C-alpha cells in the first residue's frame, strides 16, 4: 500500500508513527509543502495518481503547486484522500509572531524564525531594554494586547477543521488546561501529535481495511521525553496561565525562560537575555 503525506513539519513527525505502525506493509512518501518546486508539477501529479491513499493538510496557498491544493486533490482523487488540520493555536504563546521587513520574512532570529511582538514594538519605539523587559513581564500589558487571542484562535481552528476528516478542537478544549499542547503556535506537543496520529491510523484502517498491527507501540514514540517539535519552546506567561486556567507550575522566580535548540545542546534564555539579543538582532537586520 502506497501512502502519500503532504504538509509541513507536523506531517514529518506524524509520518514516523505511521511508518512504525504499519512496518513493512506500506510505502510512505512525503511532500513537504514549503519545500516544493513549481517546476515539478508533473512529478507531484504522478505521485498523487500512483498513491493508494493521500493524507494532506488543508492547502490553499496559491504560492504552492496547484496540483497539491486541497481543492485539486478533492476533485481528482475524491475516494482516496484524508484531510487533517494544520495544527495552529495562539492561545499558549500569543506574543509570538512572524515578521516581515521590506517584503521579506525576518528569519534566523534569537527564536529561530519567530519574534516577540512586545520586544519588537519596544525596540521600534526606542524603549530601553529594561522598559521592554518590564512590558514583557507585565500581565496588564498582556491582557491589553492578548485578551481575545486564545478564543479567536480556537474559533478559527474549529472553522478550519470543518472540511477536515481529522479534528482536534474537541481534544484541545478538553485538555488545554491540563498541559501545554503547543510549544509555539504551529508546533504542537507530542500529546497532541499522538491524538492526531491515533485518529489518522483509525481512519486509514477504515478506508483501506489494512490493520496497523504495531499502532500502540508506534504511538508510544510520543510518550517518551523527546518532544518531536519542541526545539523552540516559549514559556507560559502568568497571564496565559490564569486565562487558560492551566494546572501547571509557574517558572521558578516567575522568570520567563525560553528554550532554544536550533543546533547542538538546547539553551535556556531568560527574558532579559532574549530582549538584549533581539535588540542586537534588529540593529543589524533592520537598521
N, C-alpha and C positions, 0 to 999 in steps of 0.2 A: 504494500500500500504506500502510495506516494503522497506525502503531506507537504504543502507549501504554506509557510508562515510569512506574513507581511506586516511590517510595523516598525516601531522604534526600539530602543534598548529594552523596553519591557518585554518585547517578543523574544529577545535573546535569552533572557532569564527564564521565561516560561518554556521555551523550546527544549532546554536541557532536561526539564522534568518530563516533558512529553517523550523525549528520546529514551529516558530511563524507564518510563512506564511501559513502553512498547518494545523495548530491547531491539531485537533484530527483525521485528515484524513490520517495520516501516522504514521508508527512506524519507528523510526530512530535509527539506531545503528552506532557506530563509532569504528574504529580500528585505534589507534594512532600508527603510524608505528614504532617510535623509542622505543615504549614500548612493542613491540610484543615479543612473546616467541616461539622459533623454535619447541618446543615440542607440540605446539597447532596447528600444520598444519592442522590436520583433522577438528578441530573446525572451523578454518578460512575457509576452503574449504566448509564446511556445511553452514556457514553464507553467502558465496557467492552464493551458489546454491539456498538458500531459499529467497534471496532478489529479489524484483521486479526490482530494479534499483541500480546499483553500481556507485557511484561517487568517483573517485580516482584521486589523484595527480599522475604524472608520477613517477613510482618507478622502478628503475633499479639496486639498490644496492643489491649485492649478499649476503650481511650480513643479509638481511631480509628474512622471509619465502618465498619460491619460488612461492607459490600459490597466493601471494599478489603482485607479479611483474606485471607490466602493460602488458607485452607480454602474460603472462598466462591468465590474465583476458580477453584480446582481443581475444585470441584463444578459450577460453572455454565459454565465455559469450558475444559474439560479439553484440548481439541485445539489451543488457540491460546495457551498460556501457557508462559513460560520463567521459571524462578526462579533468582535469583542471590543469593549470600550477602551479608549485611550485614558488610562487612569490618571486623572488630573484633579487635584483638590488643594485649594489655597488656605484652608482653614487652620492648619498647623503652623504655617510659615507665611503669613500674609505680607510680610515686609520684603519677601524675596521677589525679585523681578529680573527679566531680561532687559537689556538696554541697548539702544542703537545710537550711533553718533555719525552724522553725515551719511545716513542711509545704511550703514554697516553695523552689524551687531558687535558690541564690545565683548571680546572673549579673553580667555587666559587671565581672569581676574583673581584676586585673592580667594574667591569662592568658585574657582573653575570658570564656569560661564555665567554665573549668577551675580547679582548685585543686591545690595541693601538699599531699598528705596529711601530710608531715613538718612543713611550715610551719604548717598549721592546728593540728596537735596541739601543736606547740611554743607557739603563741600561746595555745591553750586552757589549757595547763599553766602559763602565765605565765612561760615561759622568756624570757631576754633574746634580742634579735635575734642576738647573737653566738653564743649557745648553740644556737639553732635552725639557724643557718648551719653550724655545726660538724657537727650531725647530718645536715644535707642533703648535706654533702660526704663524710661518713664511710661507707666501704664496709662496715664491720662492721654499722652500723645498717641499711644496705640489705639485707645478707644476712639479718639477723634478721627484717626485715619482708617481704622480697620474694623469698625463695629459691625458692619454688614457683610464683610468679605466672606466669612465662613458660610453664612446662609445663602448668599448669592451663588457662591461656587458650588455648593451642594445642589441647588436647584438646576444649575447649568449641567452638572453631571447627570442628574436624573433625565433632563431633556435630551442630552446626547445619547444616552443608552436606550432610549425608546426604540430605536431602529437596530439595536444590537441583540444577539442571541444570548450573550452572557451579560449579566447585570451585577453591579457591585454596590449600588447605592443603599440597598437594604442592609447589606453586611456592614458597610461603613457607618450607617446610622446606629446600628446596634452595638458596634464595637469602638467607635471613635473616642469614647470617654474612658475606655479601659487600657488602651495602648496607643502609641503614636504609629499611625498607619501610613504616614508619608514622611520620608526624610527631607525631601524637597517637594514642591508642588507637583512634579511629574516623575518622581522616583518613589514608588510605593515600597512599603516594608515587605519582608518575607511573609508575614502573616497574611497580607492582602494578596500577594502574588500566589500564595498557596490556595487561597479561596478561588482565584481566577482559574488556576491550573486544574483544580478539582472539578469545577463546573465544566471546564473545557473537555477534560477526559471523559466525563459522563456524556457530553454531547457527541463526542467522537464515537463512543461506543454505540450510541443510539443511531447515529447516521450511517455507520459502516458495519455494525454488527461485530466488529473486532474488539474483543475484550482486552483491556490493559492489565495483564497478569501481574505486573510489578507496580501498580499505581500507588499503593500505600507506602512501599519502600521508596518510590520516586518522590512522593510528596514530603518524605522525611528530609529531603535535601533542604527544604525551607525551615526546618526545625532546628538546624544547627546554628551556632553563634554567628557565622559569617553572613552579613547582610548582602545579598546579591547586588543591590543598587544603593548601597549605603556609603559610598566613598565620600560624598559630601552630606553632612548632617547638620542641620541648623537646630539650635536649641529651642525648647518650648519656652516662650516668654511667659512670665507670670500672668499677664493679661489673657493670653491664649488659654493657659491652664484653667483659669477661672471661667472664661467664656464657654469653653467646651466641657467644663466640669471634669477635667482629666484627673483620673485617680493615679497619678504618678508623682514622685517626689520632685520638688524644685531643686535645681542645681545648687550644690553647696555654696554658701555665702551669697546666694541669689545672683551669682555672676553668670552671664551668658557665655557658654563655651561652644565654639564652632569646631566641628571635626572635619579636617581636610585630609583626603587621602589620594591625591592625584597620582603621586609616584612614591614608591618606597613605603616606609612606615607612616601610618597616619599621624597627623599633627593636630593637637588641640590648641585652638586660638581663643584667647579671651576677647571680649567685645572691644576692649581698649586697644589691643594689638590689631584687631581687624580694622578698626577705624583708621589707625595710623597707616596700615598697608593700603587701604583704599584711597586715602588722601594722596599717598605717593603714586599709586597707580593712575589716578585721574590726572595728576600733574603731568605725567608722561603721555598718557593715552589721548587726552583731550586738549591740553594747552599747546 
